[in-house]
Structures are given as C-alpha cells and as structure tokens.
C-alpha cells in the first residue's frame, strides 16, 4: 500500500523469477508461518482465515463432570444428566447426553467453555441434534455462569421437534459480551408441550465471520511490489 519495508536479506532473481524471504513477506501480510521439518514444507496461514471450530460428539469421553463440563439450571437435578449409548446421532453406535426425569420445561443443561474473550465481536453458528420419545419444543441459547444471562439466555432460538427422530437446531450468534461462555438448552416456555426425557448430541460452535470482516477496505493490503 505504498509503504517501503526493508528485507532482512536481499531479493534474488533466479530463472527470471523474483524470490523473497517467505517468512518476512508472509508475516508482513499478517500471516503465520510454520515449518514442517518432517515434510520439509513451509505452511502459511492467513490469520484472519483461521476460524474457530469446536465440536462435542461425546463418543470419546467416559464422564461428564458437573461444574466443569456443564452446569444445570431451572431446577434440573445433576442426577438427570448422564452419557448414554441408547441413542447416538454421530455414528449410530456411539454416545449422547441423556437427560432423564425432567419435571419442568425450564430445566436446562449448559455446557461450559464455549466462548472466550478472544471471540468478542465474532459471529458463530451454534448447532446441536436433539432426540425425544415425545414431541416437544427445544430452546437453544447462550448463557453465562452468573448475572443476567444465568437463567435467561443472551440469544436463543426455539424449535419444535418430532418424536423419535433426530432434529437439528441452529442459532446464529454474535459474541458481544465476555460473560457469555456457555451454550445450553431447555424446553422453552410452552408448558403444555413437554418431554421428561431428551437426548442431545453433536454440539458444534463454528465461527462464520470475524470481528474485522467489516473493516474499511482501505486498511487492507492490496498489493506488494518488490523492487
């Protein structure tokens, strides 16, 4: 963008091609440069192209720990939460989270560690798969451990699910408050539609845009001229 930078070693002209130090140029453009010695390969990744992808399918874990992996809310007992091989969305023979003995639509589970301060300003697609032996409503949302989003979701979406079939529910969420770090669900507010048993699988949090995706184009590096 019209600014001069000084290379640590000179550029070279070899076979009519101009060669420059890959790390210097790449890092000047905001990229991260790594060296894979086993493959003898330079790996260049633009920082703004690294998108967060977090997935929990519960197949490779043996225990869910209360207050570490998750917290309950709305009066749900910790005894209602377990890992089960009765139903599995991922492969059909793995595990899912089973909630049993639910007594009210407000009873919820919230998974911790879904967002960090580094996620502020970024937009995510949150998704999960739900199964119930009864028709019910599912409200998927984002929560905090305390304060205003402990019981009421920061953002949420509600969808009805049919009995005895896996249903995908998705929420597009922009992370704007650092106290929000949990993703959870309950059965909404319609007390007439209710299931005492739910299965949940394949929780996914996928970044779909960065905080600087809308920055002024004049701030971007448009071209590099080597002289």
C-alpha positions, 0 to 999 in steps of 0.5 A, a space after each residue: 500500500 505504498 509503504 517501503 519495508 526493508 528485507 532482512 536479506 536481499 531479493 534474488 532473481 533466479 530463472 527470471 523469477 523474483 524470490 523473497 524471504 517467505 517468512 518476512 513477506 508472509 508475516 508482513 501480510 499478517 500471516 503465520 508461518 510454520 515449518 514442517 521439518 518432517 515434510 520439509 514444507 513451509 505452511 502459511 496461514 492467513 490469520 484472519 482465515 483461521 476460524 474457530 471450530 469446536 465440536 462435542 460428539 461425546 463418543 470419546 469421553 467416559 464422564 461428564 463432570 458437573 461444574 466443569 463440563 456443564 452446569 444445570 439450571 431451572 431446577 434440573 437435578 445433576 442426577 438427570 444428566 448422564 452419557 448414554 449409548 441408547 441413542 447416538 446421532 454421530 455414528 449410530 453406535 456411539 454416545 449422547 447426553 441423556 437427560 432423564 426425569 425432567 419435571 419442568 420445561 425450564 430445566 436446562 443443561 449448559 455446557 461450559 467453555 464455549 466462548 472466550 474473550 478472544 471471540 468478542 465481536 465474532 459471529 458463530 453458528 451454534 448447532 446441536 441434534 436433539 432426540 425425544 420419545 415425545 414431541 416437544 419444543 427445544 430452546 437453544 441459547 447462550 448463557 453465562 455462569 452468573 448475572 443476567 444471562 444465568 437463567 435467561 439466555 443472551 440469544 436463543 432460538 426455539 424449535 419444535 421437534 418430532 418424536 423419535 427422530 433426530 432434529 437439528 437446531 441452529 442459532 446464529 450468534 454474535 459474541 458481544 459480551 465476555 460473560 457469555 461462555 456457555 451454550 445450553 438448552 431447555 424446553 422453552 416456555 410452552 408448558 403444555 408441550 413437554 418431554 421428561 426425557 431428551 437426548 442431545 448430541 453433536 454440539 458444534 460452535 463454528 465461527 462464520 465471520 470475524 470481528 474485522 470482516 467489516 473493516 474499511 477496505 482501505 486498511 487492507 493490503 492490496 498489493 506488494 511490489 518488490 523492487 
